[in-house]
């Protein structure tokens, strides 16, 4: 695996982070100590650690309705889905998107609908569940 991966081993795993901000730098303007946040840090080593330093532009407020555990699953998976739909798939207003999935929660259905309503007004998302 060492030869196939451009990482230096041993490698700290993890690409997503969520938690409560413990400190902020002097140039930070959008966040303060105590804010609940989640992020997809741009870092060489992973996020499986007690503390992670993240650039402000890569941090977002954790939605109140999400637990920290669920919020931690959003950054990389969400970014991947966004890139597939918007960047590579070039989904635009009026397009229909079929999401064929094995399992999707009611909340997931609402979030898919919200994406359609907010980013691609009047777009249609069709979801099939097996």
N, C-alpha and C positions, 0 to 999 in steps of 0.2 A: 504494500500500500504506500510505503514511503516514496517509491519511485513514481507512482501515479499521481500523488497529491503534492501541490506546490507549497505545503505547509512545513514548518519546522516542528519536529517531534521532540519531546512529548507535546501533545496538543491539548489545550483546554477546550472542551466542547461547548456548544451553545451559541445560538445566533439571535435569540430574543431575550429581552429583559423587561421586567416590570417591578415596581416597588415604590417606596416613598423616598423622595429626594432628601438626602441627609445634609448636603451642602451644595451651594451654587458658586460659580466663579463670578468675578467682578463684572464681566461683560454680559452676563445672562440677564435677559429682560422679560422673558415670557413665563418663567417658572420661579418658584421660591421653595425654600426648605419646608418640608411637610406635604408638598403636592404629590398626589398619586399619579404615576406616569407609566407609560410603556414605550419601548423603543426597539429599533433594529440597529444596534451600533455598528459602525464601520471600524472594525478592529481586527488585528491579526490573531489574537487569542480570543477564546470564547467567553461567554457570559456566565458559565457555571462557577460563580464566585460570590463572595459575600457583598462586594461592592464593585460597581462598574462605572467608569468615567465615559460619558457620552456627550458628543457635541449637541448643542441646543437644537439645531435644525433637524436632528434625527429623533427628537423626543416628542411625544404627544400626551395629552392628558388621558388617563385611563377613564373610559366611560363608566359612570356610576353603576350602571346595571351589570357590569362584568366583574366577576371575582378576579383576584390577582392571577389565579391559575388559568382562567380562561383568557384573560388579557395577554398572558405570556405566550399563548399559542397564536396570537393574531399577527404580529409584525412580519415574520418571514412568509407564513402561509398566505396572509392577506396581500403582501407585496407580490408574491408569485401569482396569485389569482388576478390581481390588478394588471400586472404586466401581460399575462396571457390574454385577458379580455380587451384591455384598452391599448396597451403599447403594441403588442404583436398582432392581436386580432383586429385592432383598429375599430372596435365597436363604437358606433356613433348613434346619434339621435335617430329613432325610428327602426333601428336594427332589432331583430329578434334573436335572443340567446337561449339555447337549449342547455340546461344544466341537468345532466343525467347522472344520478347519484344513487348510491346504495342506502345512504341514510342522511337525513337532513332534519334538524330540529325546527320547531315552530319559529324560534328566534332567528334561525338561519334563513327561513323563508322570508321573514320580515326584513332582514338585512339585505337580502337579494332584491326585494321589492324596493327598498329605500335607495339602493344603488341605481336602480332603473329610474326612480322618480327624481332623484337629485342630480345625478351626473348625466343621464341621458333622458331628459324629460320626454315623456310619451313613448319611450322605448318599451319593449315587451320582453319579459324574462319568462320562459316556459320551463318548469321544473318537473321532472319525472322522478318518482321514488320507487325503488324496487322493494 
